[in-house]
Amino acid sequence: MQGKYLSTSEAASVLGLSPVTLWAWAKSGKISSVRIGRNFRVSKWAVDALVAELEEIE
């Protein structure tokens, strides 16, 4: 995972979610995101934090 932001497809793949679910989470504020042009990007930090949280639950 290079860079500061991931596309919704990249982030969804890392999290094991569908891109549509991740997009809905981003729109609702459940995960931090920014809009760049016509695309949403999810911060790598937010994805890493969510992965850590999910691993803690398992």
C-alpha positions as CSV (number, residue, x, y, z in Angstrom):
1,M,0.0,0.0,0.0
2,Q,1.9,3.0,-1.3
3,G,0.9,6.6,-0.7
4,K,-1.3,8.4,1.7
5,Y,-4.7,7.5,0.2
6,L,-6.2,4.3,-1.3
7,S,-9.0,4.1,-3.9
8,T,-12.2,2.6,-2.6
9,S,-11.5,-0.6,-4.5
10,E,-8.0,-0.9,-3.0
11,A,-9.3,-0.2,0.5
12,A,-12.2,-2.6,0.1
13,S,-9.9,-5.4,-1.0
14,V,-7.7,-4.9,2.1
15,L,-10.7,-4.9,4.4
16,G,-12.5,-7.8,2.6
17,L,-15.5,-5.6,1.8
18,S,-17.3,-4.7,-1.4
19,P,-16.4,-1.3,-2.8
20,V,-20.1,-0.3,-2.5
21,T,-20.0,-1.1,1.3
22,L,-16.9,0.9,1.7
23,W,-18.3,3.8,-0.3
24,A,-21.4,3.8,2.0
25,W,-19.1,3.8,5.1
26,A,-17.2,6.7,3.7
27,K,-20.4,8.7,2.9
28,S,-21.8,8.1,6.4
29,G,-18.5,9.0,8.1
30,K,-17.8,5.5,9.4
31,I,-14.3,5.7,7.8
32,S,-12.3,8.8,6.9
33,S,-12.3,9.7,3.3
34,V,-11.6,12.6,0.9
35,R,-13.0,13.4,-2.5
36,I,-10.4,14.0,-5.2
37,G,-12.1,15.1,-8.4
38,R,-14.9,12.6,-9.0
39,N,-13.3,9.9,-6.9
40,F,-13.4,9.1,-3.2
41,R,-10.1,8.1,-1.5
42,V,-9.8,6.5,1.9
43,S,-6.8,7.4,4.1
44,K,-4.3,4.6,4.5
45,W,-4.2,5.4,8.2
46,A,-8.0,4.8,8.5
47,V,-7.7,1.5,6.7
48,D,-4.8,0.4,8.9
49,A,-6.7,1.4,12.1
50,L,-9.8,-0.5,11.0
51,V,-7.8,-3.6,10.1
52,A,-6.2,-3.5,13.6
53,E,-9.6,-3.1,15.2
54,L,-11.0,-6.1,13.2
55,E,-8.0,-8.3,14.1
56,E,-8.6,-7.4,17.8
57,I,-12.2,-8.6,17.6
58,E,-11.2,-11.9,16.0
